[in-house]
Amino acid sequence: MADAHFILLLITVVVLVAAVLIAQSAYYRWRRDKRLDYRARYRKLLYLLEQSTVISNQLESQVKMAEPEKKLVDYYLGTLGVLETLLRTVRTLDPIKGEPASLDTSLYLAQDLSLRCQRVKNAFMGFKTKRKVDYAQLFNQEKPGFLNVIGCYFCSRPYRADFFAHVRVKVQKSHMDVFACRVCEQELEHTKSVRILSFMQDGKSVHWSKVKGYQPSAEYWHLNLKRNDVVRQRPSLQLVKSEKMSSGESPGPGSFH
């Protein structure tokens, strides 16, 4: 009888220890995933501000030429003010750790600024070549459509500015603007086809960007080890346009992922 009680007690202790270890492992994995997500967002924020800074510096020498267009110059100076404010904000951020959601506002403003810089650049080019400024386009208030770009639209490889391209693909009769890693971009260019990562949910194939909780920065590199619901489809696609992210151009508007 005593032996039975001892065995039961031993089993209970083992189960409790195992539960504690599993919970501890899950906690550390959760903390690691948060750190990876935060760092990916932080790098993305730096990239956007770097591109905006490049464009702003390129246009500085053209301001005097554009002085007759006071509204254009004022808009450019206002854009510089937004850039300086965001740069000051970034200097106060921890580059290593923090709450990923704490960067949402800065990311949104940086992406809005990216679009604004591109409009200013186009306006200066228009004035330089045609002596005419398209103010309707300049003051366009279109909001960023790529707020949640965290990975390659096709394979979900974590976003990295120097390894990504902005591509336009044709699916049947419609066009789609997405971010793609260089691997998928080159495969698409050469084979007119590329595998798209999805997950099975309730018997349906769901694109990775719509799967709640999936974080490319934390899970992409060992997908086959961690999940058994992976689906990789290979539809026929046509590459219409590709722009490398390292070219100094800011991403344009569109349906990005």
RALIN-V115542 format. One record per residue. N is the residue number from 1. SS is DSSP state (H for helix, E for strand, - for the rest). OMEGA is omega in degrees with one decimal (* if undefined). Layout:
N_SS_OMEGA + N_SS_OMEGA
This chain:
1_-_179.6 + 2_H_178.8 + 3_H_179.4 + 4_H_178.1 + 5_H_-179.7 + 6_H_179.6 + 7_H_178.7 + 8_H_178.3 + 9_H_179.6 + 10_H_179.2 + 11_H_179.5 + 12_H_179.4 + 13_H_179.4 + 14_H_179.4 + 15_H_179.8 + 16_H_178.8 + 17_H_179.2 + 18_H_179.9 + 19_H_178.7 + 20_H_-179.7 + 21_H_178.6 + 22_H_179.5 + 23_H_179.1 + 24_H_178.8 + 25_H_179.1 + 26_H_179.8 + 27_H_-179.4 + 28_H_177.6 + 29_H_178.0 + 30_H_179.1 + 31_H_179.4 + 32_H_179.3 + 33_H_178.5 + 34_H_178.7 + 35_H_-179.9 + 36_H_179.2 + 37_H_-179.9 + 38_H_-178.7 + 39_H_177.8 + 40_H_178.9 + 41_H_-179.4 + 42_H_178.0 + 43_H_179.1 + 44_H_178.3 + 45_H_179.0 + 46_H_180.0 + 47_H_-178.9 + 48_H_-179.6 + 49_H_177.1 + 50_H_-180.0 + 51_H_178.4 + 52_H_178.5 + 53_H_179.2 + 54_H_-179.2 + 55_H_-179.2 + 56_H_179.0 + 57_H_178.7 + 58_H_-175.8 + 59_H_-175.3 + 60_H_-177.9 + 61_-_-177.5 + 62_-_-175.9 + 63_-_-177.9 + 64_-_179.1 + 65_-_-175.3 + 66_-_-177.1 + 67_-_177.1 + 68_-_178.3 + 69_-_-173.7 + 70_H_-179.2 + 71_H_178.7 + 72_H_-180.0 + 73_H_179.0 + 74_H_179.6 + 75_H_177.8 + 76_H_179.6 + 77_H_176.0 + 78_H_177.4 + 79_H_176.2 + 80_H_179.5 + 81_H_178.1 + 82_H_179.8 + 83_H_-179.5 + 84_H_178.8 + 85_H_180.0 + 86_H_178.0 + 87_H_176.6 + 88_H_179.5 + 89_H_-177.7 + 90_H_-179.3 + 91_H_-179.3 + 92_-_-176.2 + 93_-_174.0 + 94_-_-177.5 + 95_-_-173.3 + 96_-_-173.6 + 97_-_180.0 + 98_-_176.7 + 99_-_179.8 + 100_H_-177.9 + 101_H_-179.0 + 102_H_179.8 + 103_H_-175.2 + 104_H_-177.4 + 105_H_179.7 + 106_H_179.2 + 107_H_-179.1 + 108_H_179.9 + 109_H_179.5 + 110_H_179.4 + 111_H_174.6 + 112_H_177.0 + 113_H_178.9 + 114_H_177.2 + 115_H_-179.8 + 116_H_179.0 + 117_H_179.1 + 118_H_177.8 + 119_H_178.0 + 120_H_179.5 + 121_H_178.6 + 122_H_-179.9 + 123_H_177.9 + 124_H_178.7 + 125_H_178.2 + 126_H_179.2 + 127_H_-177.8 + 128_H_-175.5 + 129_H_-174.2 + 130_H_-174.8 + 131_-_-178.6 + 132_-_-179.3 + 133_-_177.0 + 134_-_-176.3 + 135_H_176.8 + 136_H_178.4 + 137_H_-178.0 + 138_H_-176.9 + 139_-_177.3 + 140_-_-176.2 + 141_-_179.1 + 142_-_-176.6 + 143_-_-179.4 + 144_-_177.8 + 145_-_-177.1 + 146_-_-177.0 + 147_-_-172.9 + 148_-_177.5 + 149_-_-179.2 + 150_-_-179.3 + 151_E_177.7 + 152_-_-178.4 + 153_-_-174.0 + 154_-_-173.4 + 155_-_-179.7 + 156_-_176.0 + 157_-_-177.2 + 158_E_-176.6 + 159_-_173.8 + 160_-_-170.0 + 161_H_-174.8 + 162_H_-179.2 + 163_H_-175.9 + 164_E_176.0 + 165_E_173.4 + 166_E_-175.8 + 167_E_172.5 + 168_E_-179.3 + 169_E_178.6 + 170_E_177.7 + 171_E_-173.5 + 172_-_-177.1 + 173_-_-177.6 + 174_E_179.1 + 175_E_-178.8 + 176_E_177.4 + 177_E_-177.3 + 178_E_170.5 + 179_E_179.9 + 180_E_174.3 + 181_E_-176.5 + 182_H_-179.4 + 183_H_-179.5 + 184_H_179.1 + 185_H_-178.6 + 186_H_177.6 + 187_H_179.0 + 188_H_-178.5 + 189_H_-174.9 + 190_H_-174.2 + 191_H_-177.2 + 192_-_-178.5 + 193_E_178.3 + 194_-_-179.7 + 195_-_178.9 + 196_E_-177.5 + 197_E_175.0 + 198_E_176.6 + 199_E_177.8 + 200_E_176.7 + 201_E_-178.7 + 202_-_177.1 + 203_-_-179.0 + 204_E_177.1 + 205_E_-176.0 + 206_E_179.9 + 207_E_-173.4 + 208_H_-177.5 + 209_H_-179.4 + 210_H_179.4 + 211_-_-176.8 + 212_-_176.1 + 213_-_-179.2 + 214_-_-179.4 + 215_-_-179.4 + 216_H_-176.9 + 217_H_-177.1 + 218_H_-169.6 + 219_H_-172.2 + 220_H_-169.6 + 221_H_178.0 + 222_H_-178.5 + 223_H_-174.6 + 224_H_179.2 + 225_H_-172.8 + 226_H_-173.0 + 227_-_176.8 + 228_-_-179.0 + 229_-_-177.0 + 230_E_175.4 + 231_E_177.5 + 232_E_-179.4 + 233_E_-179.2 + 234_-_178.2 + 235_-_177.7 + 236_E_-177.8 + 237_-_177.9 + 238_E_178.5 + 239_E_-178.4 + 240_E_-175.1 + 241_E_178.1 + 242_E_178.4 + 243_E_179.6 + 244_E_-178.6 + 245_H_-178.8 + 246_H_-174.0 + 247_H_-177.8 + 248_-_179.0 + 249_-_174.9 + 250_-_177.7 + 251_-_178.2 + 252_-_-179.9 + 253_-_177.9 + 254_-_-178.9 + 255_-_-176.2 + 256_-_178.3 + 257_-_*
